[in-house]
């Protein structure tokens, strides 16, 4: 049994290359065509694995950068409200300053739990602050509204980048469905050849070897050994059309 994922195919092909083809007793069982197919498809799934690992690392990097920008923008927006509140408390600003922002002093400093909440609050802050300063209101300097805008704009760009479908989707391989189908047929051929070699009643050593290769034996009602494959509705089974980040292999 194997899970019918690209990673499982990679693992079995790798094991076949390292364990079966290097075994003096088993190697002669496989003809040149199967040997070439093992090398060819292992190379394909090895590249897929490397590319998927790259995408995963890039997503983790982007996720970390996104969270850092969220924290930084949140901090600047919160500090602007804190600065206003403290200035009112010290008597440097009139109490009605808060009215421009739809607040009543003393007011609660906002805490942001989502990018939507942060961006919506920041935009209102910018609009309200412009209204206040346009009628002669004092500019705040620690932080300045300009500094707050810089970090919020950086975060907005990060949100737009994160939501861009070309940046977050998994890279697809040209003709991937055909490649997977042919690989499954190859793995079935390999399995059948192994069963033919070890016989209908494999001992524990044989079963361990097959398991180490990545296979498990399933006995059907007519006592035939077969490779079992679980249906997988994940991304490995998605059809792939040509896309901007598509991988291509010559087969």
Secondary structure, DSSP 8 states (H G I E B T S, - for coil): -B--SHHHHHHHHHHIIIIITT-TTTGGGS-HHHHHHHHHHHHHHHHHHHHHHHHHHHHHHHHHHHHHHHHHHHHHHHHHHHHHHHHHHHTSS-GGGGGGGT--SS-------SHHHHHHHHHHHHHHHHHHHHTT----BTTBHHHHHHHHHHHHHHHHHHH-HHHHS---BTTHHHHHHHHHHHHHHHHHHHHHHH-SS--HHHHHHHHHHT--EEE-TT--EEE-B----SGGGS-----TT-B----
